[in-house]
Amino acid sequence: MTPEPTRDADVDLIVRQAARASDEWRAASLEARAAALVAMGDALDAHADRLIPIAREETRLAEERLQGELKRTSFQLRLFADIVRDGAWIDARIDHADADWPMGAPRPDLRRQLESVGAVLVFSASNFPFAFSVAGGDTASALAAGSAVVLKAHGGHPRLSEATAEVVMDAARAAGAPAHLLQVVYGRDAGVRALRAPEIKAASFTGSVSGGRALFDIAASRDEPIPFYGELGSVNPVFVTARPAEERAERVAAEFVASFTGSAGQLCTKPGLLFVPEGSALERALGEVRLEEGAPLLNESIATGFERTLSATQEQAGVRVLAEGAPGEGPAPILLTAPADAVLEHFEALTAEMFGPAAVVVPYRSDDQLGEIAERLEGQLTATLIAEDDEPLAADLLAALTRRAGRVLWNQWPTGVSVTFAQQHGGPYPATTAVGTTSVGTAAIERFLRPVAYQNVPDALLPAALREENPLGIPRLVDGRLQSPPAGGEATS
């Protein structure tokens, strides 16, 4: 049975419970937080046979894809557990009192650390029913930071959201976590009401530019504005220089097709624009590629949106079909082409995201023309450069793309986002609403933390991370020098 939209009174109760759970969870030991995260990950793996069939029915994604996504989801919960135990994320800083501080006045005893912002609201995504949903990266990073989570379930997989929440919260409670550490609300109105609730201190979102911007504006217009970490839209351009366009034409064409049609083009990192030298072997190879028949899209809303944006792109002057697959259970994959002159003339229309199995190939006449396009692009999650390192254009393009994107790739493709320590999944607006953050990788914990300084507070009353003897055994900056934890030290309390 599909869950009913959450009533206003229940939303109000849920956010109050989340605020209390956040206070309790913030005070829990690092080991307790880590143990709960591990238990949640283990529970997801143990209940895969229950969860994956529901996911297949609601999202129409392939079983193999869902199995891989579930593994990613349980992995990132365990990875955040390791980060919690390490304690470096606390960024503990200790400045002892110094009567001779050179600024001209004595320095007081100051100790600073990062602490949970409080209860967090997470809007789940349609295209990743595990990895960006109930127990996904936003939830994992918020829990790791010490925040309770209110999860607004996506309308594309409500029954899976309910089942996943039951699995992970049973495991978390068994591991000693607060009863209301993770709660789910259903329905658009419930999500907006929760976002306006004073108990919520930060929110995250993955979805469309229009939806994300509307929620961002609500978050900013509250009596107490809160951080809103929205991942919105990205066309993820790919720039190919002269030599690979001749020397590796068939390989580049095949890899591009695999990347833009993967998961029926329903990935936020799908490469939607490919810039190639005019008249190159690569341009010819792309005209000869074979596209598979259409796979089902996630839901009718996405299918309708794809048809609308594809139609709008095809209506632009200079656009024609370069290659097209056959309709199957979903729309036919399609590769369009438009000359660079047309793109420069109708820039906004021809660089818009098409969320589905479509992309645009743009032949360019000169390096200067390609550089002009790169400089005009909006903010992106990714930008890719297919080039040789001794080509004069490569260095200039690389520099330009770093100003436009959160992740710049060299001779690789943007789909397939690794969950790791150095990952950056974000970028300038409209890719995200918070350019300085990431929603994938261990640095995502920083979104749900705020700094607190303690001045002249007695040692016994300080948080454990700031006490003189370093009972957590974590790295700390003491009087301006980084001190590693003692040999064998662990974050055990």
C-alpha positions as CSV (number, residue, x, y, z in Angstrom):
1,M,0.0,0.0,0.0
2,T,1.3,3.4,-1.0
3,P,1.8,5.8,2.0
4,E,-0.6,8.7,2.3
5,P,0.6,12.3,2.3
6,T,1.7,13.3,5.8
7,R,-0.8,15.5,7.6
8,D,0.3,18.9,8.9
9,A,0.0,18.0,12.6
10,D,2.1,14.9,12.0
11,V,4.8,17.0,10.2
12,D,4.9,19.3,13.1
13,L,5.3,16.4,15.5
14,I,8.0,14.8,13.4
15,V,10.2,17.9,13.2
16,R,9.9,18.4,17.0
17,Q,11.0,14.8,17.5
18,A,13.8,15.3,15.1
19,A,15.1,18.4,17.1
20,R,15.1,16.4,20.3
21,A,16.8,13.4,18.6
22,S,19.4,15.8,17.2
23,D,20.3,17.0,20.7
24,E,20.6,13.4,21.9
25,W,22.6,12.3,18.8
26,R,25.0,15.3,19.0
27,A,25.9,14.2,22.5
28,A,26.5,10.5,21.5
29,S,30.0,9.2,21.4
30,L,31.8,9.0,18.0
31,E,31.8,5.2,18.4
32,A,28.1,5.1,18.9
33,R,27.5,7.2,15.8
34,A,29.8,5.0,13.8
35,A,28.2,1.8,15.1
36,A,24.8,2.9,14.0
37,L,26.0,3.8,10.5
38,V,27.6,0.4,10.1
39,A,24.4,-1.3,11.4
40,M,22.4,0.6,8.8
41,G,24.7,-0.4,6.0
42,D,24.7,-4.0,7.1
43,A,20.9,-4.0,7.3
44,L,20.5,-2.7,3.7
45,D,22.7,-5.5,2.4
46,A,20.8,-8.1,4.5
47,H,17.4,-7.0,3.1
48,A,18.4,-6.6,-0.5
49,D,16.1,-9.4,-1.6
50,R,13.2,-7.4,-0.1
51,L,14.1,-3.9,-1.2
52,I,15.3,-4.4,-4.8
53,P,12.0,-5.9,-6.1
54,I,10.1,-2.9,-4.7
55,A,12.6,-0.6,-6.4
56,R,12.3,-2.4,-9.7
57,E,8.5,-2.1,-9.6
58,E,8.5,1.6,-8.7
59,T,11.4,2.9,-10.8
60,R,11.6,0.5,-13.7
61,L,15.4,0.5,-13.3
62,A,17.3,-2.7,-14.1
63,E,18.1,-5.2,-11.3
64,E,21.8,-5.1,-12.0
65,R,21.8,-1.3,-11.7
66,L,19.8,-1.4,-8.5
67,Q,22.1,-4.0,-7.0
68,G,25.1,-1.8,-7.7
69,E,23.4,1.2,-6.3
70,L,22.4,-0.6,-3.1
71,K,26.1,-1.7,-2.6
72,R,27.2,1.9,-3.1
73,T,24.6,3.1,-0.5
74,S,25.7,0.6,2.2
75,F,29.4,1.3,1.4
76,Q,29.0,5.1,1.9
77,L,27.3,4.5,5.3
78,R,30.3,2.4,6.4
79,L,32.7,5.0,4.9
80,F,31.2,7.8,6.9
81,A,31.4,5.5,10.0
82,D,35.2,5.4,9.4
83,I,35.3,9.2,9.0
84,V,33.4,9.7,12.3
85,R,35.8,7.5,14.2
86,D,38.8,9.3,12.7
87,G,37.6,12.6,14.1
88,A,39.6,14.9,11.8
89,W,36.3,16.3,10.5
90,I,35.8,18.0,13.9
91,D,38.7,20.3,13.0
92,A,39.6,20.8,16.6
93,R,41.8,23.9,17.2
94,I,43.3,24.9,20.5
95,D,45.0,28.2,21.2
96,H,46.4,28.3,24.8
97,A,46.4,31.6,26.6
98,D,49.4,33.7,25.7
99,A,50.2,36.9,27.6
100,D,52.8,37.8,24.9
101,W,50.6,37.3,21.8
102,P,52.2,39.7,19.2
103,M,48.9,41.4,18.2
104,G,49.5,43.8,21.1
105,A,47.0,42.3,23.6
106,P,47.1,39.0,25.5
107,R,45.5,36.0,23.8
108,P,42.8,34.2,25.8
109,D,42.4,30.5,25.9
110,L,40.3,29.7,22.8
111,R,39.2,26.3,21.6
112,R,37.1,25.7,18.4
113,Q,35.4,22.7,16.8
114,L,32.8,21.9,14.3
115,E,29.4,20.7,15.7
116,S,26.1,19.6,14.2
117,V,23.8,22.3,12.9
118,G,20.8,20.5,14.3
119,A,18.0,18.6,12.6
120,V,18.3,18.3,8.8
121,L,15.6,18.0,6.1
122,V,16.6,15.8,3.1
123,F,14.6,15.8,-0.2
124,S,15.3,12.5,-1.9
125,A,15.9,12.2,-5.7
126,S,14.0,10.2,-8.3
127,N,16.9,8.7,-10.3
128,F,18.8,7.1,-7.4
129,P,16.2,5.4,-5.2
130,F,18.9,4.1,-2.8
131,A,22.0,6.3,-3.1
132,F,20.2,9.7,-3.1
133,S,17.1,8.6,-1.1
134,V,16.2,7.5,2.4
135,A,19.6,6.1,3.4
136,G,21.6,7.8,0.7
137,G,24.6,10.2,0.9
138,D,22.8,13.2,2.3
139,T,21.3,11.2,5.1
140,A,24.6,9.4,5.8
141,S,26.6,12.6,5.9
142,A,24.0,14.4,8.1
143,L,23.9,11.4,10.6
144,A,27.7,11.4,10.6
145,A,27.7,15.1,11.5
146,G,25.5,14.4,14.5
147,S,22.2,15.5,13.0
148,A,18.8,13.8,13.0
149,V,17.2,13.6,9.6
150,V,13.7,14.2,8.3
151,L,13.5,12.7,4.9
152,K,11.0,13.9,2.3
153,A,10.3,10.8,0.2
154,H,10.2,11.1,-3.5
155,G,6.9,10.5,-5.2
156,G,8.5,8.1,-7.6
157,H,9.3,5.5,-5.0
158,P,7.1,5.9,-1.9
159,R,6.8,2.3,-1.0
160,L,10.5,1.7,-1.3
161,S,11.1,4.8,0.9
162,E,8.9,3.3,3.6
163,A,10.5,-0.1,3.4
164,T,14.1,1.3,3.4
165,A,13.3,3.6,6.4
166,E,11.9,0.6,8.4
167,V,15.0,-1.5,7.6
168,V,17.6,1.1,8.5
169,M,15.9,2.5,11.6
170,D,15.3,-0.9,13.1
171,A,19.0,-1.5,12.7
172,A,19.9,1.9,14.1
173,R,17.7,1.5,17.2
174,A,19.1,-1.9,17.8
175,A,22.5,-0.2,17.8
176,G,21.4,2.3,20.4
177,A,20.5,5.3,18.3
178,P,17.6,7.6,19.3
179,A,14.1,6.4,18.3
180,H,13.4,9.4,16.0
181,L,16.9,9.7,14.4
182,L,15.4,9.2,10.9
183,Q,11.8,9.9,10.0
184,V,10.0,10.1,6.6
185,V,7.3,12.5,5.4
186,Y,5.3,12.1,2.2
187,G,3.9,14.6,-0.2
188,R,4.9,17.9,-1.6
189,D,3.1,20.0,1.0
190,A,4.6,18.0,3.8
191,G,8.1,18.7,2.4
192,V,7.4,22.5,2.2
193,R,5.9,22.6,5.7
194,A,9.0,20.8,7.1
195,L,11.3,23.2,5.3
196,R,9.5,26.1,6.9
197,A,9.6,24.6,10.4
198,P,12.0,26.4,12.8
199,E,13.2,23.1,14.1
200,I,14.9,22.4,10.8
201,K,18.4,23.9,10.6
202,A,19.6,22.9,7.1
203,A,18.2,21.2,4.0
204,S,19.5,19.3,1.0
205,F,17.9,18.6,-2.4
206,T,18.6,16.8,-5.7
207,G,16.4,17.5,-8.6
208,S,15.3,20.1,-11.2
209,V,16.4,23.7,-11.4
210,S,12.8,25.0,-11.0
211,G,12.0,22.8,-8.0
212,G,15.3,23.3,-6.3
213,R,15.2,27.1,-6.8
214,A,11.7,27.3,-5.4
215,L,12.8,25.4,-2.2
216,F,16.0,27.5,-2.0
217,D,13.9,30.6,-2.0
218,I,11.7,29.3,0.8
219,A,14.7,28.4,2.9
220,A,16.2,31.9,2.4
221,S,12.9,33.7,3.1
222,R,12.3,32.0,6.5
223,D,12.4,34.2,9.7
224,E,15.6,32.2,10.3
225,P,17.2,31.6,6.9
226,I,18.9,28.2,6.7
227,P,21.5,26.7,4.4
228,F,20.0,24.9,1.4
229,Y,22.2,22.5,-0.4
230,G,20.6,22.0,-3.8
231,E,22.0,20.0,-6.7
232,L,20.0,21.3,-9.6
233,G,21.0,21.1,-13.3
234,S,24.1,20.4,-15.4
235,V,24.7,19.6,-19.0
236,N,28.3,18.4,-18.4
237,P,30.0,19.5,-21.6
238,V,32.8,17.5,-23.2
239,F,35.5,19.2,-25.3
240,V,37.5,17.2,-27.8
241,T,40.7,18.7,-29.3
242,A,42.1,18.0,-32.8
243,R,44.4,15.0,-32.2
244,P,42.1,12.6,-30.3
245,A,39.3,13.6,-32.8
246,E,41.5,12.0,-35.5
247,E,43.5,9.4,-33.7
248,R,40.9,8.0,-31.4
249,A,37.7,8.8,-33.2
250,E,35.8,5.5,-33.0
251,R,36.8,4.9,-29.4
252,V,35.7,8.4,-28.3
253,A,32.4,8.1,-30.2
254,A,31.7,4.7,-28.6
255,E,32.5,5.9,-25.1
256,F,30.4,9.0,-25.5
257,V,27.4,7.0,-26.6
258,A,27.8,4.7,-23.7
259,S,28.0,7.6,-21.3
260,F,25.1,9.7,-22.5
261,T,22.7,6.7,-22.9
262,G,23.6,5.0,-19.6
263,S,20.6,4.7,-17.3
264,A,18.5,6.0,-20.2
265,G,20.3,9.4,-19.8
266,Q,18.8,9.9,-16.4
267,L,22.0,10.8,-14.6
268,C,22.9,14.3,-13.3
269,T,26.4,13.8,-14.7
270,K,25.3,12.7,-18.2
271,P,27.4,14.4,-20.9
272,G,24.8,16.4,-22.9
273,L,27.1,18.5,-25.1
274,L,30.1,17.2,-27.1
275,F,32.3,19.7,-28.9
276,V,34.3,18.3,-31.8
277,P,36.4,19.8,-34.6
278,E,34.4,20.5,-37.7
279,G,35.0,17.9,-40.5
280,S,37.0,15.6,-38.1
281,A,37.0,11.8,-38.2
282,L,35.1,12.0,-34.9
283,E,32.3,14.0,-36.4
284,R,32.0,11.3,-39.1
285,A,32.2,8.5,-36.6
286,L,29.4,10.0,-34.6
287,G,27.1,10.1,-37.6
288,E,27.6,6.3,-38.0
289,V,27.0,5.2,-34.4
290,R,24.4,2.7,-33.6
291,L,22.0,3.6,-30.8
292,E,20.1,1.0,-28.9
293,E,16.3,1.0,-28.5
294,G,14.7,3.1,-25.8
295,A,14.6,2.0,-22.2
296,P,11.8,3.0,-19.8
297,L,12.2,6.3,-18.0
298,L,11.7,6.5,-14.3
299,N,8.2,7.9,-14.3
300,E,5.7,9.8,-16.5
301,S,6.8,13.2,-15.1
302,I,10.3,12.6,-16.3
303,A,9.1,11.3,-19.7
304,T,7.0,14.4,-20.2
305,G,9.8,16.7,-19.2
306,F,12.2,14.9,-21.6
307,E,9.8,15.2,-24.5
308,R,9.3,18.9,-23.8
309,T,13.0,19.8,-23.6
310,L,13.9,17.6,-26.6
311,S,11.3,19.2,-28.7
312,A,12.4,22.7,-27.7
313,T,16.0,21.8,-28.7
314,Q,15.0,20.3,-32.0
315,E,13.1,23.5,-32.9
316,Q,16.1,25.6,-32.8
317,A,17.6,26.8,-36.1
318,G,20.5,24.7,-37.3
319,V,19.7,21.6,-35.3
320,R,19.3,18.3,-37.1
321,V,19.3,14.6,-36.1
322,L,22.7,12.9,-36.4
323,A,21.8,9.4,-35.1
324,E,18.7,7.9,-33.6
325,G,17.7,4.6,-32.0
326,A,14.4,2.9,-32.1
327,P,11.6,3.4,-29.5
328,G,11.3,0.6,-27.1
329,E,9.9,0.6,-23.6
330,G,10.9,4.2,-23.5
331,P,11.8,7.1,-25.9
332,A,14.4,6.4,-28.6
333,P,17.9,7.6,-27.8
334,I,18.8,10.5,-30.0
335,L,22.0,12.3,-31.0
336,L,21.4,15.8,-32.4
337,T,24.0,18.1,-34.0
338,A,24.2,21.9,-34.3
339,P,27.1,24.1,-35.6
340,A,28.9,26.2,-33.1
341,D,27.7,29.3,-34.7
342,A,24.1,28.3,-33.9
343,V,25.0,27.5,-30.3
344,L,26.6,30.9,-29.9
345,E,23.5,32.5,-31.3
346,H,20.9,30.5,-29.3
347,F,23.2,29.8,-26.4
348,E,20.7,29.3,-23.6
349,A,18.3,27.1,-25.6
350,L,21.1,24.9,-27.0
351,T,23.0,24.4,-23.8
352,A,19.9,23.4,-21.7
353,E,19.8,20.1,-19.9
354,M,17.8,17.3,-21.5
355,F,17.2,14.8,-18.7
356,G,17.0,11.6,-20.8
357,P,18.7,9.8,-23.6
358,A,19.6,12.8,-25.8
359,A,22.8,14.8,-26.4
360,V,24.0,17.5,-28.9
361,V,27.2,17.2,-30.9
362,V,28.6,20.7,-31.7
363,P,31.3,20.9,-34.5
364,Y,33.5,24.0,-34.0
365,R,35.6,25.8,-36.6
366,S,38.5,27.1,-34.5
367,D,40.2,27.1,-31.1
368,D,39.0,30.6,-30.5
369,Q,35.4,29.7,-31.1
370,L,35.7,26.8,-28.6
371,G,37.3,29.0,-26.0
372,E,34.4,31.5,-26.4
373,I,31.9,28.8,-25.8
374,A,33.8,27.5,-22.7
375,E,33.8,31.0,-21.2
376,R,30.0,31.5,-21.7
377,L,28.9,28.2,-20.1
378,E,26.9,28.3,-16.9
379,G,28.0,26.5,-13.8
380,Q,28.4,22.7,-14.2
381,L,28.8,19.6,-12.0
382,T,31.4,18.3,-14.5
383,A,33.4,19.3,-17.6
384,T,35.4,16.9,-19.6
385,L,38.5,17.4,-21.8
386,I,39.4,14.8,-24.3
387,A,42.9,15.9,-25.4
388,E,46.6,15.2,-25.5
389,D,48.7,17.0,-22.9
390,D,51.1,18.5,-25.4
391,E,48.3,20.3,-27.4
392,P,48.6,24.1,-26.9
393,L,44.8,24.4,-26.5
394,A,44.6,21.9,-23.7
395,A,46.0,24.0,-20.9
396,D,43.9,27.0,-21.7
397,L,40.7,24.9,-21.9
398,L,41.5,23.1,-18.7
399,A,41.9,26.5,-16.9
400,A,38.6,27.8,-18.4
401,L,36.7,24.6,-17.4
402,T,37.9,24.8,-13.8
403,R,36.1,28.1,-13.5
404,R,32.9,26.5,-14.7
405,A,32.7,23.1,-13.1
406,G,33.2,21.3,-9.7
407,R,34.9,18.3,-11.3
408,V,37.1,18.5,-14.4
409,L,37.9,15.2,-16.1
410,W,40.8,14.4,-18.4
411,N,40.2,11.6,-21.0
412,Q,37.5,10.0,-18.9
413,W,33.7,10.3,-18.7
414,P,31.7,11.9,-16.0
415,T,29.1,9.2,-15.4
416,G,29.9,6.9,-12.5
417,V,30.6,9.1,-9.5
418,S,33.1,7.4,-7.1
419,V,32.3,7.8,-3.4
420,T,35.7,8.7,-2.0
421,F,37.7,11.2,0.1
422,A,38.6,13.6,-2.7
423,Q,35.3,13.6,-4.6
424,Q,33.6,16.8,-5.5
425,H,30.0,16.7,-6.7
426,G,28.9,20.3,-6.9
427,G,29.7,23.4,-8.9
428,P,28.7,27.0,-9.6
429,Y,25.0,27.8,-9.9
430,P,22.8,26.4,-11.5
431,A,24.7,23.2,-10.9
432,T,24.2,23.8,-7.2
433,T,23.0,26.4,-4.8
434,A,26.2,26.1,-2.6
435,V,29.3,26.2,-4.7
436,G,31.7,25.5,-1.8
437,T,30.2,22.1,-0.9
438,T,29.8,18.5,-2.3
439,S,27.0,16.0,-2.0
440,V,29.2,13.0,-2.7
441,G,32.3,11.9,-0.8
442,T,33.4,12.3,2.7
443,A,33.7,16.1,2.5
444,A,29.8,16.1,2.4
445,I,29.8,16.0,6.2
446,E,30.9,19.7,6.2
447,R,27.5,20.8,5.0
448,F,25.8,19.9,8.3
449,L,28.4,21.3,10.7
450,R,29.0,24.8,12.2
451,P,32.0,26.1,14.1
452,V,31.7,26.9,17.9
453,A,34.5,28.5,19.9
454,Y,34.9,28.0,23.6
455,Q,36.8,30.8,25.4
456,N,38.3,30.3,28.9
457,V,36.0,27.3,29.6
458,P,37.2,24.9,32.3
459,D,38.7,21.7,30.9
460,A,36.1,19.4,32.6
461,L,33.3,21.3,30.9
462,L,34.8,21.3,27.4
463,P,33.7,18.9,24.6
464,A,35.9,15.9,24.6
465,A,37.7,16.9,21.4
466,L,38.9,20.1,23.0
467,R,40.1,18.8,26.3
468,E,43.8,19.1,27.1
469,E,44.5,15.3,27.2
470,N,42.9,14.6,23.9
471,P,40.7,11.7,25.1
472,L,39.4,11.0,21.6
473,G,42.9,10.6,20.1
474,I,42.1,12.8,17.1
475,P,44.4,15.1,15.1
476,R,44.2,18.7,16.4
477,L,45.7,22.1,15.6
478,V,47.4,23.2,18.9
479,D,48.9,26.7,19.0
480,G,49.1,26.7,15.3
481,R,50.8,23.4,14.9
482,L,49.1,20.2,13.7
483,Q,49.4,17.4,16.3
484,S,48.7,13.8,15.2
485,P,46.9,11.5,17.7
486,P,49.2,9.4,19.9
487,A,50.3,6.0,18.5
488,G,47.4,3.6,18.8
489,G,45.0,6.3,19.8
490,E,41.4,5.9,18.9
491,A,38.2,7.9,19.0
492,T,36.6,5.8,21.6
493,S,34.4,8.2,23.7
